[in-house]
Amino acid sequence: MVIRPQDQAILVLPGGLPQLDLADEFWFPDVEAPVRALREQHGIEAYVLVCLTGQPDATAYLMVNVGETPANANWVTDLDDPLVLAARNHLALPTDARVTPAWTRPAWYAEALPWIDDQLTGAATPRTGVPTQVRSWGLSNVLRCPTAKGDVYFKAIAHSSTIRPVSDDALPLLFAHEPSLLRQVAAERPGLVPSPVAIDEERAWMLLPDLGPMLVSQSEVGVWIQAIRGHAQLQRSYADQADRLLAFSCVDRRLAVLDGELDRLFGPNPATELLEPAERAALPARAAQLREAINELAAIGVPETLLHGDLHPRNLAVRDGRVLAFDWTDAAVAHPFLDLVTFFDKRSPLSNDPRVRDGYLAEWEEYAAPAELRRALELAQELGAAHQVMTSLHLSGYLSDPSASSMIRGARWWLRALLEK
């Protein structure tokens, strides 16, 4: 459903609301494919405001028109269609509605697009084409902007300062203020994290340069070793600087915090309710085992430091011989080895190459012997899964459906991974 921003009129084609045919399956936040299909199949330029239904075979979006429309299209004030009712309900929400990011409002682009142009012009990289929407859901909205010096990415994020939870008693939002965090870390550790072209701290907006192809596309093991060793070096550089990282907006996810969350993670909650009865019955014993793992991991002596929180091969990029991690919204102070639970990816065989693992562990040999480090990594694989359960449960309270349901299903997946270990 595409609306006109000035009056919220509905765009109707001769056959009704625009329908799209996409060849490949996609996850509903990854909106580039449907946005492109809308342009190519119907000649309509629009951006996603919100996903109304997120089923793989029946995804529906509310979108705002930002450019061309076909000559045979009409704008109508109403239409007898259930999607129209769902869209109207969203559009009628007050400006301070809970779990409703600013970018889901039709007028938002009238603020964001001029800001992007002002910042790009000020950086001597003016935009050369229409921005392409890449991702949009309850946690972030991302546009790719072409410039004469290459693509620049605009990202708006959900943050405790910009979004209200579903209820006053919701769990804390475990999101760092990514624009501010990257600006400060990039100033202290040049070349080790992406350096923003510009940020708006109050609105949690930033512009980032294109960092290059994702690590997952690289076939040389040496690049993977370089990636994980470089990440370890960044982590080591902040060892024993927890207060500084917390001041940068990293979230406290140290082992003691995880220990304190285990009863919640394994007790009655929206994720455990999705498990089978036999699975729920096994949770108390598994929680007791994880407490033992926390004590053992802490005793090995690797210091808690900067954690990316979502370090998978699609969140690292390679350009000019340099590998950088992006998407730092889950940044935290935690045990560094927890990052490898997402880095080791079955879909990416090179991530599991023993040389990659050993390259990472070699960076920590000043703190423990190799055998102890290998044991620490084993423990961190289990505790990293619990860390991910905690992340998903906390974030779900700041999302509406289908984003909230997706997050709860993610927590269930990690719980089942723990029960299978």
Stockholm file with secondary structure:
# STOCKHOLM 1.0

chainA/1-421         MVIRPQDQAILVLPGGLPQLDLADEFWFPDVEAPVRALREQHGIEAYVLVCLTGQPDATAYLMVNVGETPANANWVTDLDDPLVLAARNHLALPTDARVTPAWTRPAWYAEALPWIDDQLTGAATPRTGVPTQVRSWGLSNVLRCPTAKGDVYFKAIAHSSTIRPVSDDALPLLFAHEPSLLRQVAAERPGLVPSPVAIDEERAWMLLPDLGPMLVSQSEVGVWIQAIRGHAQLQRSYADQADRLLAFSCVDRRLAVLDGELDRLFGPNPATELLEPAERAALPARAAQLREAINELAAIGVPETLLHGDLHPRNLAVRDGRVLAFDWTDAAVAHPFLDLVTFFDKRSPLSNDPRVRDGYLAEWEEYAAPAELRRALELAQELGAAHQVMTSLHLSGYLSDPSASSMIRGARWWLRALLEK
#=GR chainA/1-421 SS CEECTTTCCEEEBTTBSCCCCCSSCCCTTCCHHHHHHHHHHHCCCEEEEEEEEEETTEEEEEEEECSCCCTTCEEESCCSCHHHHHHHHHHTSCTTCTTCCGGGSGGGHHHHHHHHHHHHHHTTCCBCSCCEEEEESSSEEEEEECBTTCCEEEEEECCTTTCCCSSTTCCCCCCCCHHHHHHHHHHHSTTTSCCCSEEETTTTEEEEECCCSBGGGCCCHHHHHHHHHHHHHHHHHTTTCHHHHHHTTCEECCHHHHHHHHHHHHSSSTTGGGSCHHHHHTHHHHHHHHHHHHHHHHHHCCCCEEECSCCCGGGEEEETTEEEECCCTTCEEECGGGGHHHHSCTTCGGGGCHHHHHHHHHTTTTTSCHHHHHHHHHHHHHHHHHHHHHHHHHHHTTCCTTHHHHHHHHHHHHHHHHHHC
#=GC SS_cons         CEECTTTCCEEEBTTBSCCCCCSSCCCTTCCHHHHHHHHHHHCCCEEEEEEEEEETTEEEEEEEECSCCCTTCEEESCCSCHHHHHHHHHHTSCTTCTTCCGGGSGGGHHHHHHHHHHHHHHTTCCBCSCCEEEEESSSEEEEEECBTTCCEEEEEECCTTTCCCSSTTCCCCCCCCHHHHHHHHHHHSTTTSCCCSEEETTTTEEEEECCCSBGGGCCCHHHHHHHHHHHHHHHHHTTTCHHHHHHTTCEECCHHHHHHHHHHHHSSSTTGGGSCHHHHHTHHHHHHHHHHHHHHHHHHCCCCEEECSCCCGGGEEEETTEEEECCCTTCEEECGGGGHHHHSCTTCGGGGCHHHHHHHHHTTTTTSCHHHHHHHHHHHHHHHHHHHHHHHHHHHTTCCTTHHHHHHHHHHHHHHHHHHC
//
